[in-house]
């Protein structure tokens, strides 16, 4: 799993690439902890390069989102495609989180 971080407006934008599964979900959670230690609580996760997500990946997202919301923060997602978009819909995550087509919509929405 690869992470590329940039700042766009008020949001800390994270481009995630690879698989978000049992092997990498702890790495995702560790990265979220690092962002929060840097007092970045407005997070946009671009998942356009995520090719696979498992229930463990969803659990990692949920755990991190709870931490961010506990700091009065916000987490948004964009770029969900194919199987990843389907899993978000079937799991109910599409109803729990703000999801946008691209970064620009997410920043301005």
DOTI-226712 format. One record per residue (C-alpha): z, x, y. Coordinates in steps of 0.02 Angstrom, whole numbers, plus 50000, padded with zeros to 5 digits. Each point is the difference from the previous one (the first is absolute). Layout:
BEGIN
<rec pz="Z" px="X" py="Y"/>
...
This chain:
BEGIN
<rec pz="50000" px="50000" py="50000"/>
<rec pz="49951" px="50066" py="50171"/>
<rec pz="50068" px="49953" py="50171"/>
<rec pz="49921" px="50030" py="50170"/>
<rec pz="50107" px="49949" py="50149"/>
<rec pz="49948" px="49966" py="50179"/>
<rec pz="50070" px="49905" py="50148"/>
<rec pz="49899" px="49854" py="50073"/>
<rec pz="50084" px="49907" py="50141"/>
<rec pz="50172" px="49945" py="49943"/>
<rec pz="49957" px="50021" py="49816"/>
<rec pz="50022" px="50146" py="49884"/>
<rec pz="49840" px="49985" py="49897"/>
<rec pz="50000" px="50064" py="49823"/>
<rec pz="49839" px="50018" py="49901"/>
<rec pz="50046" px="49993" py="49816"/>
<rec pz="49879" px="50059" py="49865"/>
<rec pz="50011" px="49997" py="49811"/>
<rec pz="50104" px="49896" py="49882"/>
<rec pz="50163" px="49913" py="50041"/>
<rec pz="50085" px="49985" py="49831"/>
<rec pz="50155" px="50052" py="49903"/>
<rec pz="49956" px="50183" py="50022"/>
<rec pz="49972" px="49993" py="50188"/>
<rec pz="50109" px="49856" py="50064"/>
<rec pz="50150" px="50115" py="50026"/>
<rec pz="49889" px="50115" py="50103"/>
<rec pz="49951" px="49851" py="50108"/>
<rec pz="50184" px="49955" py="50025"/>
<rec pz="50042" px="50181" py="50044"/>
<rec pz="49862" px="50001" py="50130"/>
<rec pz="50068" px="49838" py="50076"/>
<rec pz="50172" px="50079" py="50011"/>
<rec pz="49923" px="50149" py="50092"/>
<rec pz="49915" px="49883" py="50125"/>
<rec pz="50162" px="49909" py="50032"/>
<rec pz="50095" px="50163" py="50023"/>
<rec pz="49872" px="50037" py="50136"/>
<rec pz="50047" px="49829" py="50074"/>
<rec pz="49830" px="49926" py="49963"/>
<rec pz="50036" px="49817" py="49964"/>
<rec pz="49832" px="49921" py="50043"/>
<rec pz="49895" px="50047" py="49849"/>
<rec pz="49819" px="49959" py="49958"/>
<rec pz="49946" px="50044" py="49824"/>
<rec pz="49811" px="50018" py="49979"/>
<rec pz="49967" px="49971" py="49815"/>
<rec pz="49810" px="50009" py="50005"/>
<rec pz="50004" px="50155" py="49889"/>
<rec pz="50129" px="49932" py="49875"/>
<rec pz="49907" px="49969" py="49838"/>
<rec pz="50142" px="49929" py="49895"/>
<rec pz="50172" px="49922" py="50024"/>
<rec pz="50126" px="49953" py="49865"/>
<rec pz="50160" px="49900" py="50001"/>
<rec pz="50094" px="50164" py="50027"/>
<rec pz="49892" px="50030" py="50155"/>
<rec pz="50039" px="49826" py="50064"/>
<rec pz="50185" px="50032" py="49971"/>
<rec pz="49988" px="50162" py="50100"/>
<rec pz="49917" px="49907" py="50143"/>
<rec pz="50131" px="49863" py="49997"/>
<rec pz="50145" px="50125" py="49998"/>
<rec pz="49926" px="50096" py="50147"/>
<rec pz="49961" px="49841" py="50097"/>
<rec pz="50180" px="49942" py="49984"/>
<rec pz="50061" px="50167" py="50071"/>
<rec pz="49877" px="49990" py="50144"/>
<rec pz="50046" px="49820" py="50040"/>
<rec pz="50183" px="50049" py="49993"/>
<rec pz="49964" px="50114" py="50149"/>
<rec pz="49917" px="49855" py="50092"/>
<rec pz="49832" px="50074" py="49956"/>
<rec pz="49837" px="49928" py="49940"/>
<rec pz="49879" px="50047" py="49862"/>
<rec pz="49820" px="49942" py="49998"/>
<rec pz="49857" px="50033" py="49880"/>
<rec pz="49813" px="50014" py="50020"/>
<rec pz="49848" px="50045" py="49898"/>
<rec pz="50051" px="49918" py="49837"/>
<rec pz="49851" px="49991" py="49884"/>
<rec pz="49955" px="49944" py="49825"/>
<rec pz="50140" px="50006" py="49874"/>
<rec pz="50130" px="50050" py="50129"/>
<rec pz="49961" px="49847" py="50107"/>
<rec pz="50007" px="49890" py="49844"/>
<rec pz="50170" px="50069" py="49949"/>
<rec pz="50069" px="49970" py="50176"/>
<rec pz="49941" px="49819" py="49991"/>
<rec pz="50061" px="49966" py="49823"/>
<rec pz="50170" px="50080" py="50031"/>
<rec pz="50032" px="49903" py="50160"/>
<rec pz="49999" px="50159" py="50105"/>
<rec pz="49854" px="49930" py="50101"/>
<rec pz="50117" px="49863" py="50060"/>
<rec pz="50148" px="50117" py="50032"/>
<rec pz="49910" px="50131" py="50104"/>
<rec pz="49877" px="50003" py="50143"/>
<rec pz="49833" px="50055" py="49930"/>
<rec pz="49847" px="50043" py="50103"/>
<rec pz="49822" px="50051" py="49962"/>
<rec pz="50009" px="50164" py="50096"/>
<rec pz="50111" px="50110" py="50109"/>
<rec pz="49935" px="49933" py="50165"/>
<rec pz="50041" px="49820" py="49954"/>
<rec pz="50172" px="50051" py="49937"/>
<rec pz="50043" px="50097" py="50158"/>
<rec pz="49939" px="49861" py="50115"/>
<rec pz="50056" px="49853" py="49892"/>
